[in-house]
Amino acid sequence: MTTKKPIGLIAAMSEESAALLRLVQQVKRIKLGSLRGFEFDLSGQNCVLLVSGMGMRRAREATRCLLEQASPRLLISFGIAGAVEPELEIGDVVTAGSVCMLVGGVPGLAQPLAVFPEASTQAMQGILAQRNARLFAGTAVTTAGSQLSTERAVEMKHPVLEMETAGIAQAAAEKGIPLFSIRAISDGPQAPIPIDLGEMMDEDANYKMGKMLLALIRHPGMLLQARRLMRNTRRAADNAGVALAAALEGMLKSSA
């Protein structure tokens, strides 16, 4: 491992982190507070990866822990997200130039995020083209389950719905650390999530298992939709992982 400050990586779910770790040859498991993490070299960069858990509060607290214990020089939030526009297809990747919170379908003030260097953008475009996917510049919209209205969506550049970036951005801003965002599309208008997340999750992003079971009993066809979502999630997580690896390689070239 190098002595240079690492790059901090944050994923919410094990499916997202596992997709990236499949690209790594040697991984050291570490503990960051009460959370599990991983240290490794990827694309010539020393990285520390933390799995935060779902939701803005967990993401914010995990980021603070990562910043205090690993002292990364920059942060990258990565994983899956939901598309708002039908133009974005399953597996496409969005790098967000800003993030805002969504409350009751209404977006708050946008907070700017760091922008990848051109070498990273070109590297991501190249690797995604090999996987029949595309790269877009867009907006991360952090939500606890509510959906972005069509009227609001047209005011944004390729908005994607996720549950963590605003919390990560808050913690990064406290320390003045640059934050980048990579999200791959796992669902959207053409392949919607079969449940209403706003109804199935509490305020802290925990699933209400009783409501989920009741929904399955009433609508058994949701099982087929859930299988489709699992396949789409796997593809999206894989694309987010390879895009991140390509972005890191581009960063290395830019700093050389």
C-alpha positions as CSV (number, residue, x, y, z in Angstrom):
1,M,0.0,0.0,0.0
2,T,1.2,3.6,-0.7
3,T,1.6,6.3,1.9
4,K,-0.4,8.8,-0.1
5,K,-3.8,9.6,1.4
6,P,-6.4,7.2,0.0
7,I,-9.6,7.7,-2.0
8,G,-12.7,7.1,0.1
9,L,-15.4,5.1,-1.5
10,I,-19.0,4.7,0.0
11,A,-21.6,2.2,-1.1
12,A,-24.9,1.7,0.7
13,M,-25.5,-2.0,0.1
14,S,-23.3,-5.1,-0.1
15,E,-24.6,-5.8,-3.7
16,E,-22.9,-2.5,-4.7
17,S,-19.7,-3.0,-2.9
18,A,-19.4,-6.6,-4.0
19,A,-19.6,-5.5,-7.7
20,L,-16.5,-3.3,-7.2
21,L,-14.6,-5.9,-5.0
22,R,-14.9,-8.4,-7.8
23,L,-12.5,-6.2,-9.8
24,V,-9.9,-6.2,-7.0
25,Q,-7.1,-8.8,-6.6
26,Q,-6.1,-8.2,-3.0
27,V,-8.4,-6.9,-0.3
28,K,-7.8,-6.2,3.3
29,R,-10.8,-6.2,5.6
30,I,-10.9,-3.4,8.1
31,K,-13.1,-1.9,10.8
32,L,-14.1,1.7,10.7
33,G,-16.0,2.3,14.0
34,S,-18.8,-0.2,14.0
35,L,-18.9,-0.5,10.2
36,R,-17.1,-2.9,7.9
37,G,-14.7,-1.7,5.4
38,F,-12.1,-2.8,2.8
39,E,-8.7,-1.4,1.8
40,F,-7.2,-2.2,-1.6
41,D,-5.4,-0.8,-4.6
42,L,-7.5,-0.4,-7.8
43,S,-6.5,1.3,-11.1
44,G,-3.3,2.5,-9.4
45,Q,-5.1,4.2,-6.6
46,N,-5.1,3.3,-2.8
47,C,-8.8,3.0,-1.8
48,V,-10.8,2.6,1.4
49,L,-14.3,1.3,0.9
50,L,-17.1,1.7,3.5
51,V,-20.5,0.0,3.3
52,S,-22.8,2.5,5.0
53,G,-26.2,0.9,5.0
54,M,-29.3,2.5,3.4
55,G,-30.6,6.0,4.0
56,M,-29.3,9.5,4.5
57,R,-28.6,9.3,8.2
58,R,-26.6,6.1,8.0
59,A,-24.7,7.5,5.0
60,R,-23.9,10.8,6.8
61,E,-22.7,9.1,9.9
62,A,-20.6,6.5,8.0
63,T,-19.0,9.3,6.0
64,R,-18.0,11.1,9.1
65,C,-16.5,7.9,10.4
66,L,-14.6,7.3,7.2
67,L,-13.2,10.9,7.2
68,E,-12.1,10.7,10.8
69,Q,-10.4,7.3,10.6
70,A,-9.1,7.1,7.0
71,S,-8.5,10.8,6.2
72,P,-9.2,10.3,2.4
73,R,-8.2,13.1,0.0
74,L,-11.6,12.8,-1.8
75,L,-14.8,10.8,-1.7
76,I,-16.7,8.9,-4.3
77,S,-20.3,7.8,-3.6
78,F,-21.3,5.0,-6.0
79,G,-24.1,2.4,-6.5
80,I,-27.5,2.1,-8.1
81,A,-30.3,4.6,-8.6
82,G,-33.7,5.0,-10.2
83,A,-34.2,6.9,-13.4
84,V,-36.9,9.5,-13.7
85,E,-36.7,10.0,-17.5
86,P,-37.5,7.1,-19.9
87,E,-34.3,8.1,-21.9
88,L,-32.2,6.5,-19.2
89,E,-32.0,2.7,-19.6
90,I,-31.1,-0.1,-17.3
91,G,-27.3,-0.1,-16.8
92,D,-26.7,3.4,-18.0
93,V,-24.5,5.4,-15.6
94,V,-25.0,9.0,-14.3
95,T,-22.2,11.1,-12.8
96,A,-24.0,13.8,-10.7
97,G,-22.7,17.3,-10.8
98,S,-25.1,18.3,-8.0
99,V,-27.3,16.8,-5.3
100,C,-30.6,17.9,-3.7
101,M,-33.0,16.4,-1.2
102,L,-36.5,15.5,-2.2
103,V,-39.3,16.0,0.4
104,G,-42.9,15.3,-0.6
105,G,-41.9,15.4,-4.3
106,V,-40.4,18.9,-4.0
107,P,-36.6,19.2,-4.4
108,G,-34.6,21.4,-2.1
109,L,-31.6,23.6,-2.9
110,A,-28.9,21.9,-5.1
111,Q,-25.5,21.4,-3.6
112,P,-22.6,21.2,-6.2
113,L,-20.5,18.1,-6.4
114,A,-17.0,17.6,-7.8
115,V,-16.7,16.9,-11.5
116,F,-14.6,14.1,-12.9
117,P,-11.6,15.1,-15.1
118,E,-12.0,14.5,-18.8
119,A,-9.7,11.5,-18.7
120,S,-12.1,9.8,-16.3
121,T,-15.1,10.7,-18.4
122,Q,-13.5,9.2,-21.5
123,A,-12.5,6.1,-19.7
124,M,-16.0,5.5,-18.3
125,Q,-17.6,6.1,-21.7
126,G,-15.2,3.6,-23.3
127,I,-15.8,0.8,-20.8
128,L,-19.5,1.3,-20.7
129,A,-19.8,1.2,-24.5
130,Q,-18.3,-2.3,-24.3
131,R,-21.2,-3.2,-22.0
132,N,-23.9,-1.6,-24.2
133,A,-24.4,1.2,-21.7
134,R,-24.0,5.0,-21.8
135,L,-22.7,7.7,-19.5
136,F,-24.7,10.8,-18.6
137,A,-24.0,13.9,-16.5
138,G,-26.9,14.5,-14.2
139,T,-28.3,15.3,-10.8
140,A,-28.5,13.1,-7.7
141,V,-31.9,13.4,-5.9
142,T,-31.8,12.0,-2.4
143,T,-35.2,10.7,-1.3
144,A,-36.7,8.6,1.5
145,G,-39.2,7.1,-1.0
146,S,-41.2,9.9,-2.5
147,Q,-41.0,10.3,-6.3
148,L,-40.0,13.3,-8.3
149,S,-42.9,14.9,-10.2
150,T,-42.7,15.2,-14.0
151,E,-42.9,18.9,-13.8
152,R,-39.9,19.2,-11.5
153,A,-37.9,16.6,-13.4
154,V,-37.8,18.8,-16.6
155,E,-36.1,21.5,-14.5
156,M,-33.1,19.1,-13.8
157,K,-30.4,17.5,-15.9
158,H,-31.0,13.7,-16.0
159,P,-32.2,13.4,-12.4
160,V,-31.7,10.0,-10.6
161,L,-33.3,8.9,-7.4
162,E,-31.2,7.5,-4.6
163,M,-31.2,7.5,-0.8
164,E,-27.7,8.5,0.4
165,T,-25.8,11.2,-1.5
166,A,-27.2,14.3,0.3
167,G,-26.1,12.8,3.6
168,I,-22.6,12.0,2.3
169,A,-22.4,15.5,0.8
170,Q,-23.3,17.1,4.2
171,A,-20.4,15.2,5.9
172,A,-18.0,16.0,3.1
173,A,-18.8,19.7,3.2
174,E,-18.1,19.8,7.0
175,K,-14.5,18.8,6.2
176,G,-14.1,20.5,2.9
177,I,-13.5,17.2,1.1
178,P,-14.5,16.8,-2.6
179,L,-17.3,14.4,-3.3
180,F,-17.9,12.7,-6.6
181,S,-21.0,10.6,-7.5
182,I,-21.5,7.6,-9.8
183,R,-24.9,5.9,-10.0
184,A,-26.1,3.2,-12.4
185,I,-29.7,2.8,-13.4
186,S,-31.5,-0.2,-11.8
187,D,-35.1,0.9,-12.3
188,G,-37.1,3.6,-14.0
189,P,-40.3,4.3,-16.0
190,Q,-39.7,1.3,-18.3
191,A,-38.9,-1.1,-15.4
192,P,-40.4,0.3,-12.2
193,I,-39.8,-0.9,-8.7
194,P,-42.8,-3.2,-7.8
195,I,-43.4,-1.6,-4.4
196,D,-44.0,1.9,-3.1
197,L,-40.8,2.6,-1.1
198,G,-42.4,5.5,0.7
199,E,-45.0,3.1,2.2
200,M,-42.6,0.1,2.7
201,M,-39.8,1.9,4.5
202,D,-39.7,4.0,7.7
203,E,-38.0,7.4,8.1
204,D,-34.7,5.6,8.8
205,A,-34.8,3.5,5.6
206,N,-35.7,0.3,7.4
207,Y,-38.1,-2.0,5.6
208,K,-41.6,-2.6,7.1
209,M,-41.6,-6.3,6.7
210,G,-45.2,-6.7,7.7
211,K,-46.4,-4.4,5.0
212,M,-44.1,-6.0,2.4
213,L,-45.5,-9.5,3.2
214,L,-49.0,-8.2,3.0
215,A,-48.3,-6.6,-0.4
216,L,-46.9,-9.9,-1.7
217,I,-50.0,-11.8,-0.5
218,R,-52.3,-9.4,-2.2
219,H,-50.3,-9.1,-5.4
220,P,-48.3,-12.4,-6.0
221,G,-47.3,-11.1,-9.4
222,M,-44.9,-8.8,-7.6
223,L,-42.5,-11.8,-7.2
224,L,-41.9,-11.9,-11.0
225,Q,-41.3,-8.1,-10.9
226,A,-38.9,-8.6,-8.0
227,R,-36.9,-11.2,-9.9
228,R,-36.6,-8.7,-12.8
229,L,-35.5,-6.0,-10.4
230,M,-32.8,-8.3,-9.0
231,R,-31.4,-8.9,-12.4
232,N,-31.4,-5.2,-13.2
233,T,-29.8,-4.4,-9.9
234,R,-27.0,-6.8,-10.6
235,R,-26.3,-5.3,-14.0
236,A,-26.5,-1.8,-12.6
237,A,-24.1,-2.6,-9.7
238,D,-21.6,-4.2,-12.1
239,N,-21.7,-1.2,-14.4
240,A,-21.2,1.2,-11.5
241,G,-18.2,-0.8,-10.4
242,V,-16.5,-0.9,-13.7
243,A,-17.3,2.8,-14.3
244,L,-15.7,3.6,-10.9
245,A,-12.6,1.6,-11.7
246,A,-12.3,3.5,-15.1
247,A,-12.8,6.8,-13.3
248,L,-10.0,6.0,-10.9
249,E,-7.7,5.2,-13.8
250,G,-8.6,8.5,-15.5
251,M,-7.8,10.4,-12.2
252,L,-4.4,8.7,-12.1
253,K,-3.6,9.8,-15.7
254,S,-4.8,13.4,-14.9
255,S,-2.5,13.7,-11.9
256,A,0.5,12.3,-13.6
